[in-house]
């Protein structure tokens, strides 16, 4: 089982088997999944972050999850 930091909050996200098997998460109690956005980027996110995102999330929405008001260097 893979475990990588959430792109939103930085918490470890467990994904069973990695990206190739991401769609099986419901059967393996993973704590998050990789989302592909319409702009072509993809982000590993935990379920709380996924639920916090709007319906059509963008990179900016992910950045906002991390630490609102403290992302000026990008
Ligand atoms: Zn998160």
PDB file of the backbone (N, CA, C, O) and the ligand in Angstrom, with CONECT records:
HET     ZN  A 101       1
ATOM      1  N   UNK A   1       0.846  -1.209   0.000  1.00  0.00           N
ATOM      2  CA  UNK A   1       0.000   0.000   0.000  1.00  0.00           C
ATOM      3  C   UNK A   1       0.872   1.246   0.000  1.00  0.00           C
ATOM      4  O   UNK A   1       1.757   1.388   0.844  1.00  0.00           O
ATOM      5  N   UNK A   2       0.633   2.120  -0.913  1.00  0.00           N
ATOM      6  CA  UNK A   2       1.406   3.355  -1.005  1.00  0.00           C
ATOM      7  C   UNK A   2       0.872   4.397  -0.020  1.00  0.00           C
ATOM      8  O   UNK A   2      -0.308   4.400   0.332  1.00  0.00           O
ATOM      9  N   UNK A   3       1.762   5.267   0.407  1.00  0.00           N
ATOM     10  CA  UNK A   3       1.346   6.365   1.270  1.00  0.00           C
ATOM     11  C   UNK A   3       2.127   7.607   0.882  1.00  0.00           C
ATOM     12  O   UNK A   3       3.356   7.619   0.952  1.00  0.00           O
ATOM     13  N   UNK A   4       1.418   8.655   0.472  1.00  0.00           N
ATOM     14  CA  UNK A   4       2.046   9.904   0.053  1.00  0.00           C
ATOM     15  C   UNK A   4       1.311  11.069   0.685  1.00  0.00           C
ATOM     16  O   UNK A   4       0.142  10.941   1.052  1.00  0.00           O
ATOM     17  N   UNK A   5       1.984  12.210   0.818  1.00  0.00           N
ATOM     18  CA  UNK A   5       1.321  13.353   1.435  1.00  0.00           C
ATOM     19  C   UNK A   5       0.207  13.919   0.561  1.00  0.00           C
ATOM     20  O   UNK A   5       0.340  13.996  -0.660  1.00  0.00           O
ATOM     21  N   UNK A   6      -0.864  14.304   1.186  1.00  0.00           N
ATOM     22  CA  UNK A   6      -1.966  14.972   0.509  1.00  0.00           C
ATOM     23  C   UNK A   6      -1.481  16.297  -0.073  1.00  0.00           C
ATOM     24  O   UNK A   6      -0.777  17.048   0.602  1.00  0.00           O
ATOM     25  N   UNK A   7      -1.851  16.590  -1.316  1.00  0.00           N
ATOM     26  CA  UNK A   7      -1.464  17.852  -1.935  1.00  0.00           C
ATOM     27  C   UNK A   7      -2.162  19.040  -1.290  1.00  0.00           C
ATOM     28  O   UNK A   7      -1.733  20.183  -1.449  1.00  0.00           O
ATOM     29  N   UNK A   8      -3.223  18.769  -0.572  1.00  0.00           N
ATOM     30  CA  UNK A   8      -3.934  19.858   0.078  1.00  0.00           C
ATOM     31  C   UNK A   8      -3.386  20.144   1.466  1.00  0.00           C
ATOM     32  O   UNK A   8      -2.833  21.217   1.707  1.00  0.00           O
ATOM     33  N   UNK A   9      -3.535  19.195   2.380  1.00  0.00           N
ATOM     34  CA  UNK A   9      -3.213  19.443   3.776  1.00  0.00           C
ATOM     35  C   UNK A   9      -1.890  18.821   4.199  1.00  0.00           C
ATOM     36  O   UNK A   9      -1.385  19.139   5.276  1.00  0.00           O
ATOM     37  N   UNK A  10      -1.311  17.937   3.379  1.00  0.00           N
ATOM     38  CA  UNK A  10      -0.019  17.356   3.689  1.00  0.00           C
ATOM     39  C   UNK A  10      -0.084  16.101   4.548  1.00  0.00           C
ATOM     40  O   UNK A  10       0.946  15.494   4.841  1.00  0.00           O
ATOM     41  N   UNK A  11      -1.275  15.711   4.950  1.00  0.00           N
ATOM     42  CA  UNK A  11      -1.399  14.482   5.724  1.00  0.00           C
ATOM     43  C   UNK A  11      -1.095  13.276   4.839  1.00  0.00           C
ATOM     44  O   UNK A  11      -1.327  13.329   3.631  1.00  0.00           O
ATOM     45  N   UNK A  12      -0.580  12.189   5.417  1.00  0.00           N
ATOM     46  CA  UNK A  12      -0.332  11.001   4.608  1.00  0.00           C
ATOM     47  C   UNK A  12      -1.632  10.424   4.057  1.00  0.00           C
ATOM     48  O   UNK A  12      -2.627  10.293   4.770  1.00  0.00           O
ATOM     49  N   UNK A  13      -1.596  10.084   2.776  1.00  0.00           N
ATOM     50  CA  UNK A  13      -2.759   9.491   2.137  1.00  0.00           C
ATOM     51  C   UNK A  13      -2.390   8.085   1.695  1.00  0.00           C
ATOM     52  O   UNK A  13      -1.419   7.894   0.963  1.00  0.00           O
ATOM     53  N   UNK A  14      -3.142   7.129   2.127  1.00  0.00           N
ATOM     54  CA  UNK A  14      -2.888   5.752   1.726  1.00  0.00           C
ATOM     55  C   UNK A  14      -3.700   5.428   0.485  1.00  0.00           C
ATOM     56  O   UNK A  14      -4.921   5.579   0.461  1.00  0.00           O
ATOM     57  N   UNK A  15      -3.000   4.981  -0.538  1.00  0.00           N
ATOM     58  CA  UNK A  15      -3.676   4.576  -1.765  1.00  0.00           C
ATOM     59  C   UNK A  15      -3.316   3.136  -2.064  1.00  0.00           C
ATOM     60  O   UNK A  15      -2.143   2.829  -2.275  1.00  0.00           O
ATOM     61  N   UNK A  16      -4.278   2.262  -2.086  1.00  0.00           N
ATOM     62  CA  UNK A  16      -3.981   0.847  -2.339  1.00  0.00           C
ATOM     63  C   UNK A  16      -3.415   0.652  -3.729  1.00  0.00           C
ATOM     64  O   UNK A  16      -4.090   0.908  -4.726  1.00  0.00           O
ATOM     65  N   UNK A  17      -2.169   0.196  -3.796  1.00  0.00           N
ATOM     66  CA  UNK A  17      -1.585  -0.206  -5.066  1.00  0.00           C
ATOM     67  C   UNK A  17      -1.095   0.923  -5.948  1.00  0.00           C
ATOM     68  O   UNK A  17      -0.488   0.658  -6.986  1.00  0.00           O
ATOM     69  N   UNK A  18      -1.332   2.165  -5.579  1.00  0.00           N
ATOM     70  CA  UNK A  18      -0.871   3.269  -6.401  1.00  0.00           C
ATOM     71  C   UNK A  18      -1.915   3.709  -7.401  1.00  0.00           C
ATOM     72  O   UNK A  18      -3.059   3.254  -7.381  1.00  0.00           O
ATOM     73  N   UNK A  19      -1.490   4.613  -8.286  1.00  0.00           N
ATOM     74  CA  UNK A  19      -2.423   5.278  -9.198  1.00  0.00           C
ATOM     75  C   UNK A  19      -3.177   4.285 -10.081  1.00  0.00           C
ATOM     76  O   UNK A  19      -4.364   4.472 -10.348  1.00  0.00           O
ATOM     77  N   UNK A  20      -2.502   3.243 -10.532  1.00  0.00           N
ATOM     78  CA  UNK A  20      -3.131   2.318 -11.470  1.00  0.00           C
ATOM     79  C   UNK A  20      -4.395   1.691 -10.879  1.00  0.00           C
ATOM     80  O   UNK A  20      -5.326   1.339 -11.603  1.00  0.00           O
ATOM     81  N   UNK A  21      -4.408   1.562  -9.566  1.00  0.00           N
ATOM     82  CA  UNK A  21      -5.539   0.899  -8.928  1.00  0.00           C
ATOM     83  C   UNK A  21      -6.402   1.864  -8.114  1.00  0.00           C
ATOM     84  O   UNK A  21      -7.154   1.456  -7.229  1.00  0.00           O
ATOM     85  N   UNK A  22      -6.276   3.133  -8.430  1.00  0.00           N
ATOM     86  CA  UNK A  22      -6.933   4.125  -7.582  1.00  0.00           C
ATOM     87  C   UNK A  22      -8.442   3.913  -7.510  1.00  0.00           C
ATOM     88  O   UNK A  22      -9.071   4.217  -6.496  1.00  0.00           O
ATOM     89  N   UNK A  23      -9.005   3.402  -8.566  1.00  0.00           N
ATOM     90  CA  UNK A  23     -10.462   3.262  -8.593  1.00  0.00           C
ATOM     91  C   UNK A  23     -10.964   2.127  -7.704  1.00  0.00           C
ATOM     92  O   UNK A  23     -12.170   1.959  -7.524  1.00  0.00           O
ATOM     93  N   UNK A  24     -10.034   1.351  -7.152  1.00  0.00           N
ATOM     94  CA  UNK A  24     -10.454   0.280  -6.265  1.00  0.00           C
ATOM     95  C   UNK A  24     -10.470   0.733  -4.810  1.00  0.00           C
ATOM     96  O   UNK A  24     -10.688  -0.073  -3.905  1.00  0.00           O
ATOM     97  N   UNK A  25     -10.239   2.030  -4.590  1.00  0.00           N
ATOM     98  CA  UNK A  25     -10.060   2.514  -3.221  1.00  0.00           C
ATOM     99  C   UNK A  25     -11.212   2.127  -2.302  1.00  0.00           C
ATOM    100  O   UNK A  25     -11.007   1.889  -1.112  1.00  0.00           O
ATOM    101  N   UNK A  26     -12.404   2.065  -2.844  1.00  0.00           N
ATOM    102  CA  UNK A  26     -13.570   1.815  -2.002  1.00  0.00           C
ATOM    103  C   UNK A  26     -13.500   0.437  -1.354  1.00  0.00           C
ATOM    104  O   UNK A  26     -14.107   0.193  -0.311  1.00  0.00           O
ATOM    105  N   UNK A  27     -12.749  -0.457  -1.992  1.00  0.00           N
ATOM    106  CA  UNK A  27     -12.666  -1.809  -1.470  1.00  0.00           C
ATOM    107  C   UNK A  27     -11.474  -2.013  -0.543  1.00  0.00           C
ATOM    108  O   UNK A  27     -11.340  -3.068   0.076  1.00  0.00           O
ATOM    109  N   UNK A  28     -10.619  -1.018  -0.446  1.00  0.00           N
ATOM    110  CA  UNK A  28      -9.379  -1.219   0.293  1.00  0.00           C
ATOM    111  C   UNK A  28      -9.157  -0.178   1.380  1.00  0.00           C
ATOM    112  O   UNK A  28      -8.065  -0.105   1.945  1.00  0.00           O
ATOM    113  N   UNK A  29     -10.138   0.604   1.676  1.00  0.00           N
ATOM    114  CA  UNK A  29     -10.058   1.556   2.777  1.00  0.00           C
ATOM    115  C   UNK A  29      -8.881   2.507   2.648  1.00  0.00           C
ATOM    116  O   UNK A  29      -8.218   2.812   3.640  1.00  0.00           O
ATOM    117  N   UNK A  30      -8.619   2.972   1.458  1.00  0.00           N
ATOM    118  CA  UNK A  30      -7.648   4.049   1.284  1.00  0.00           C
ATOM    119  C   UNK A  30      -8.173   5.316   1.941  1.00  0.00           C
ATOM    120  O   UNK A  30      -9.358   5.421   2.257  1.00  0.00           O
ATOM    121  N   UNK A  31      -7.283   6.270   2.139  1.00  0.00           N
ATOM    122  CA  UNK A  31      -7.706   7.510   2.812  1.00  0.00           C
ATOM    123  C   UNK A  31      -7.800   8.675   1.840  1.00  0.00           C
ATOM    124  O   UNK A  31      -8.024   9.813   2.251  1.00  0.00           O
ATOM    125  N   UNK A  32      -7.630   8.394   0.550  1.00  0.00           N
ATOM    126  CA  UNK A  32      -7.728   9.479  -0.421  1.00  0.00           C
ATOM    127  C   UNK A  32      -7.593   8.927  -1.817  1.00  0.00           C
ATOM    128  O   UNK A  32      -7.576   7.712  -2.015  1.00  0.00           O
ATOM    129  N   UNK A  33      -7.496   9.823  -2.794  1.00  0.00           N
ATOM    130  CA  UNK A  33      -7.348   9.381  -4.170  1.00  0.00           C
ATOM    131  C   UNK A  33      -6.762  10.502  -5.005  1.00  0.00           C
ATOM    132  O   UNK A  33      -6.725  11.658  -4.585  1.00  0.00           O
ATOM    133  N   UNK A  34      -6.300  10.139  -6.202  1.00  0.00           N
ATOM    134  CA  UNK A  34      -5.754  11.136  -7.112  1.00  0.00           C
ATOM    135  C   UNK A  34      -6.874  11.703  -7.976  1.00  0.00           C
ATOM    136  O   UNK A  34      -7.614  10.958  -8.617  1.00  0.00           O
ATOM    137  N   UNK A  35      -6.987  13.009  -7.987  1.00  0.00           N
ATOM    138  CA  UNK A  35      -7.972  13.670  -8.832  1.00  0.00           C
ATOM    139  C   UNK A  35      -7.279  14.277 -10.036  1.00  0.00           C
ATOM    140  O   UNK A  35      -6.214  14.880  -9.900  1.00  0.00           O
ATOM    141  N   UNK A  36      -7.871  14.126 -11.217  1.00  0.00           N
ATOM    142  CA  UNK A  36      -7.370  14.808 -12.406  1.00  0.00           C
ATOM    143  C   UNK A  36      -8.286  15.976 -12.709  1.00  0.00           C
ATOM    144  O   UNK A  36      -9.503  15.834 -12.834  1.00  0.00           O
ATOM    145  N   UNK A  37      -7.645  17.157 -12.825  1.00  0.00           N
ATOM    146  CA  UNK A  37      -8.427  18.355 -13.065  1.00  0.00           C
ATOM    147  C   UNK A  37      -8.544  18.630 -14.551  1.00  0.00           C
ATOM    148  O   UNK A  37      -7.813  18.074 -15.371  1.00  0.00           O
ATOM    149  N   UNK A  38      -9.481  19.501 -14.873  1.00  0.00           N
ATOM    150  CA  UNK A  38      -9.720  19.809 -16.284  1.00  0.00           C
ATOM    151  C   UNK A  38      -8.539  20.517 -16.927  1.00  0.00           C
ATOM    152  O   UNK A  38      -8.404  20.507 -18.150  1.00  0.00           O
ATOM    153  N   UNK A  39      -7.682  21.132 -16.119  1.00  0.00           N
ATOM    154  CA  UNK A  39      -6.519  21.811 -16.693  1.00  0.00           C
ATOM    155  C   UNK A  39      -5.365  20.842 -16.947  1.00  0.00           C
ATOM    156  O   UNK A  39      -4.290  21.267 -17.369  1.00  0.00           O
ATOM    157  N   UNK A  40      -5.568  19.565 -16.701  1.00  0.00           N
ATOM    158  CA  UNK A  40      -4.559  18.566 -17.017  1.00  0.00           C
ATOM    159  C   UNK A  40      -3.683  18.184 -15.841  1.00  0.00           C
ATOM    160  O   UNK A  40      -2.921  17.222 -15.934  1.00  0.00           O
ATOM    161  N   UNK A  41      -3.770  18.907 -14.744  1.00  0.00           N
ATOM    162  CA  UNK A  41      -2.962  18.565 -13.583  1.00  0.00           C
ATOM    163  C   UNK A  41      -3.655  17.477 -12.785  1.00  0.00           C
ATOM    164  O   UNK A  41      -4.852  17.240 -12.946  1.00  0.00           O
ATOM    165  N   UNK A  42      -2.897  16.819 -11.925  1.00  0.00           N
ATOM    166  CA  UNK A  42      -3.494  15.835 -11.044  1.00  0.00           C
ATOM    167  C   UNK A  42      -2.958  16.037  -9.639  1.00  0.00           C
ATOM    168  O   UNK A  42      -1.810  16.442  -9.453  1.00  0.00           O
ATOM    169  N   UNK A  43      -3.786  15.756  -8.664  1.00  0.00           N
ATOM    170  CA  UNK A  43      -3.411  15.970  -7.275  1.00  0.00           C
ATOM    171  C   UNK A  43      -3.877  14.809  -6.421  1.00  0.00           C
ATOM    172  O   UNK A  43      -4.995  14.311  -6.548  1.00  0.00           O
ATOM    173  N   UNK A  44      -2.965  14.395  -5.540  1.00  0.00           N
ATOM    174  CA  UNK A  44      -3.326  13.387  -4.553  1.00  0.00           C
ATOM    175  C   UNK A  44      -3.965  14.092  -3.364  1.00  0.00           C
ATOM    176  O   UNK A  44      -3.353  14.959  -2.741  1.00  0.00           O
ATOM    177  N   UNK A  45      -5.184  13.715  -3.061  1.00  0.00           N
ATOM    178  CA  UNK A  45      -5.919  14.417  -2.004  1.00  0.00           C
ATOM    179  C   UNK A  45      -6.601  13.414  -1.078  1.00  0.00           C
ATOM    180  O   UNK A  45      -7.072  12.358  -1.501  1.00  0.00           O
ATOM    181  N   UNK A  46      -6.635  13.788   0.218  1.00  0.00           N
ATOM    182  CA  UNK A  46      -7.374  12.972   1.166  1.00  0.00           C
ATOM    183  C   UNK A  46      -8.866  13.289   1.050  1.00  0.00           C
ATOM    184  O   UNK A  46      -9.247  14.301   0.461  1.00  0.00           O
ATOM    185  N   UNK A  47      -9.685  12.441   1.599  1.00  0.00           N
ATOM    186  CA  UNK A  47     -11.129  12.639   1.444  1.00  0.00           C
ATOM    187  C   UNK A  47     -11.638  13.955   2.043  1.00  0.00           C
ATOM    188  O   UNK A  47     -12.484  14.607   1.432  1.00  0.00           O
ATOM    189  N   UNK A  48     -11.147  14.364   3.223  1.00  0.00           N
ATOM    190  CA  UNK A  48     -11.608  15.661   3.743  1.00  0.00           C
ATOM    191  C   UNK A  48     -11.319  16.816   2.795  1.00  0.00           C
ATOM    192  O   UNK A  48     -12.135  17.727   2.653  1.00  0.00           O
ATOM    193  N   UNK A  49     -10.149  16.779   2.140  1.00  0.00           N
ATOM    194  CA  UNK A  49      -9.820  17.835   1.186  1.00  0.00           C
ATOM    195  C   UNK A  49     -10.696  17.738  -0.057  1.00  0.00           C
ATOM    196  O   UNK A  49     -11.164  18.753  -0.573  1.00  0.00           O
ATOM    197  N   UNK A  50     -10.916  16.527  -0.532  1.00  0.00           N
ATOM    198  CA  UNK A  50     -11.781  16.343  -1.702  1.00  0.00           C
ATOM    199  C   UNK A  50     -13.168  16.908  -1.418  1.00  0.00           C
ATOM    200  O   UNK A  50     -13.772  17.555  -2.272  1.00  0.00           O
ATOM    201  N   UNK A  51     -13.659  16.658  -0.221  1.00  0.00           N
ATOM    202  CA  UNK A  51     -14.994  17.141   0.122  1.00  0.00           C
ATOM    203  C   UNK A  51     -15.031  18.649   0.244  1.00  0.00           C
ATOM    204  O   UNK A  51     -16.078  19.268   0.057  1.00  0.00           O
ATOM    205  N   UNK A  52     -13.861  19.257   0.566  1.00  0.00           N
ATOM    206  CA  UNK A  52     -13.804  20.701   0.735  1.00  0.00           C
ATOM    207  C   UNK A  52     -13.686  21.440  -0.591  1.00  0.00           C
ATOM    208  O   UNK A  52     -13.901  22.650  -0.657  1.00  0.00           O
ATOM    209  N   UNK A  53     -13.342  20.704  -1.648  1.00  0.00           N
ATOM    210  CA  UNK A  53     -13.172  21.351  -2.944  1.00  0.00           C
ATOM    211  C   UNK A  53     -14.520  21.645  -3.593  1.00  0.00           C
ATOM    212  O   UNK A  53     -15.505  20.945  -3.359  1.00  0.00           O
ATOM    213  N   UNK A  54     -14.544  22.700  -4.417  1.00  0.00           N
ATOM    214  CA  UNK A  54     -15.766  22.967  -5.184  1.00  0.00           C
ATOM    215  C   UNK A  54     -15.954  21.935  -6.284  1.00  0.00           C
ATOM    216  O   UNK A  54     -15.128  21.039  -6.453  1.00  0.00           O
ATOM    217  N   UNK A  55     -17.030  22.064  -7.022  1.00  0.00           N
ATOM    218  CA  UNK A  55     -17.392  21.032  -7.978  1.00  0.00           C
ATOM    219  C   UNK A  55     -16.385  20.905  -9.128  1.00  0.00           C
ATOM    220  O   UNK A  55     -16.123  19.799  -9.603  1.00  0.00           O
ATOM    221  N   UNK A  56     -15.831  22.010  -9.568  1.00  0.00           N
ATOM    222  CA  UNK A  56     -14.825  21.994 -10.627  1.00  0.00           C
ATOM    223  C   UNK A  56     -13.520  22.561 -10.094  1.00  0.00           C
ATOM    224  O   UNK A  56     -13.196  23.719 -10.357  1.00  0.00           O
ATOM    225  N   UNK A  57     -12.767  21.760  -9.349  1.00  0.00           N
ATOM    226  CA  UNK A  57     -11.594  22.272  -8.654  1.00  0.00           C
ATOM    227  C   UNK A  57     -10.457  22.620  -9.604  1.00  0.00           C
ATOM    228  O   UNK A  57     -10.328  22.033 -10.678  1.00  0.00           O
ATOM    229  N   UNK A  58      -9.637  23.580  -9.195  1.00  0.00           N
ATOM    230  CA  UNK A  58      -8.454  23.981  -9.945  1.00  0.00           C
ATOM    231  C   UNK A  58      -7.248  23.929  -9.012  1.00  0.00           C
ATOM    232  O   UNK A  58      -7.381  23.674  -7.815  1.00  0.00           O
ATOM    233  N   UNK A  59      -6.069  24.174  -9.582  1.00  0.00           N
ATOM    234  CA  UNK A  59      -4.858  24.239  -8.771  1.00  0.00           C
ATOM    235  C   UNK A  59      -5.008  25.250  -7.633  1.00  0.00           C
ATOM    236  O   UNK A  59      -4.526  25.025  -6.522  1.00  0.00           O
ATOM    237  N   UNK A  60      -5.672  26.348  -7.919  1.00  0.00           N
ATOM    238  CA  UNK A  60      -5.835  27.385  -6.901  1.00  0.00           C
ATOM    239  C   UNK A  60      -6.666  26.881  -5.726  1.00  0.00           C
ATOM    240  O   UNK A  60      -6.413  27.240  -4.576  1.00  0.00           O
ATOM    241  N   UNK A  61      -7.637  26.064  -6.017  1.00  0.00           N
ATOM    242  CA  UNK A  61      -8.465  25.523  -4.938  1.00  0.00           C
ATOM    243  C   UNK A  61      -7.653  24.582  -4.056  1.00  0.00           C
ATOM    244  O   UNK A  61      -7.823  24.556  -2.837  1.00  0.00           O
ATOM    245  N   UNK A  62      -6.769  23.810  -4.685  1.00  0.00           N
ATOM    246  CA  UNK A  62      -5.898  22.920  -3.909  1.00  0.00           C
ATOM    247  C   UNK A  62      -4.942  23.745  -3.051  1.00  0.00           C
ATOM    248  O   UNK A  62      -4.717  23.436  -1.881  1.00  0.00           O
ATOM    249  N   UNK A  63      -4.384  24.795  -3.648  1.00  0.00           N
ATOM    250  CA  UNK A  63      -3.466  25.649  -2.906  1.00  0.00           C
ATOM    251  C   UNK A  63      -4.172  26.294  -1.716  1.00  0.00           C
ATOM    252  O   UNK A  63      -3.581  26.480  -0.652  1.00  0.00           O
ATOM    253  N   UNK A  64      -5.421  26.626  -1.910  1.00  0.00           N
ATOM    254  CA  UNK A  64      -6.181  27.260  -0.847  1.00  0.00           C
ATOM    255  C   UNK A  64      -6.437  26.305   0.311  1.00  0.00           C
ATOM    256  O   UNK A  64      -6.584  26.735   1.456  1.00  0.00           O
ATOM    257  N   UNK A  65      -6.490  25.016   0.014  1.00  0.00           N
ATOM    258  CA  UNK A  65      -6.689  24.031   1.071  1.00  0.00           C
ATOM    259  C   UNK A  65      -5.509  24.024   2.033  1.00  0.00           C
ATOM    260  O   UNK A  65      -5.665  23.872   3.245  1.00  0.00           O
ATOM    261  N   UNK A  66      -4.330  24.192   1.458  1.00  0.00           N
ATOM    262  CA  UNK A  66      -3.107  23.951   2.200  1.00  0.00           C
ATOM    263  C   UNK A  66      -2.966  24.885   3.387  1.00  0.00           C
ATOM    264  O   UNK A  66      -2.836  24.439   4.527  1.00  0.00           O
ATOM    265  N   UNK A  67      -2.993  26.161   3.121  1.00  0.00           N
ATOM    266  CA  UNK A  67      -2.772  27.133   4.181  1.00  0.00           C
ATOM    267  C   UNK A  67      -3.232  28.508   3.701  1.00  0.00           C
ATOM    268  O   UNK A  67      -2.413  29.297   3.232  1.00  0.00           O
ATOM    269  N   UNK A  68      -4.485  28.799   3.805  1.00  0.00           N
ATOM    270  CA  UNK A  68      -5.035  30.008   3.231  1.00  0.00           C
ATOM    271  C   UNK A  68      -4.264  31.260   3.664  1.00  0.00           C
ATOM    272  O   UNK A  68      -4.008  31.465   4.850  1.00  0.00           O
ATOM    273  N   UNK A  69      -3.900  32.088   2.688  1.00  0.00           N
ATOM    274  CA  UNK A  69      -3.236  33.340   2.999  1.00  0.00           C
ATOM    275  C   UNK A  69      -1.743  33.226   3.165  1.00  0.00           C
ATOM    276  O   UNK A  69      -1.089  34.223   3.470  1.00  0.00           O
ATOM    277  N   UNK A  70      -1.170  32.033   2.974  1.00  0.00           N
ATOM    278  CA  UNK A  70       0.266  31.869   3.179  1.00  0.00           C
ATOM    279  C   UNK A  70       0.910  31.162   1.990  1.00  0.00           C
ATOM    280  O   UNK A  70       1.741  30.270   2.159  1.00  0.00           O
ATOM    281  N   UNK A  71       0.516  31.574   0.791  1.00  0.00           N
ATOM    282  CA  UNK A  71       1.043  30.924  -0.406  1.00  0.00           C
ATOM    283  C   UNK A  71       1.641  31.970  -1.342  1.00  0.00           C
ATOM    284  O   UNK A  71       1.618  31.792  -2.560  1.00  0.00           O
ATOM    285  N   UNK A  72       2.162  33.032  -0.800  1.00  0.00           N
ATOM    286  CA  UNK A  72       2.570  34.156  -1.627  1.00  0.00           C
ATOM    287  C   UNK A  72       3.779  33.842  -2.502  1.00  0.00           C
ATOM    288  O   UNK A  72       3.953  34.456  -3.555  1.00  0.00           O
ATOM    289  N   UNK A  73       4.619  32.890  -2.079  1.00  0.00           N
ATOM    290  CA  UNK A  73       5.833  32.622  -2.854  1.00  0.00           C
ATOM    291  C   UNK A  73       5.538  31.997  -4.200  1.00  0.00           C
ATOM    292  O   UNK A  73       6.423  31.970  -5.055  1.00  0.00           O
ATOM    293  N   UNK A  74       4.376  31.510  -4.422  1.00  0.00           N
ATOM    294  CA  UNK A  74       4.047  30.949  -5.728  1.00  0.00           C
ATOM    295  C   UNK A  74       3.207  31.927  -6.507  1.00  0.00           C
ATOM    296  O   UNK A  74       2.821  31.644  -7.641  1.00  0.00           O
TER     297      UNK A  74
HETATM  298 ZN    ZN A 101      -5.860  16.620   2.637  1.00  0.00          ZN
END
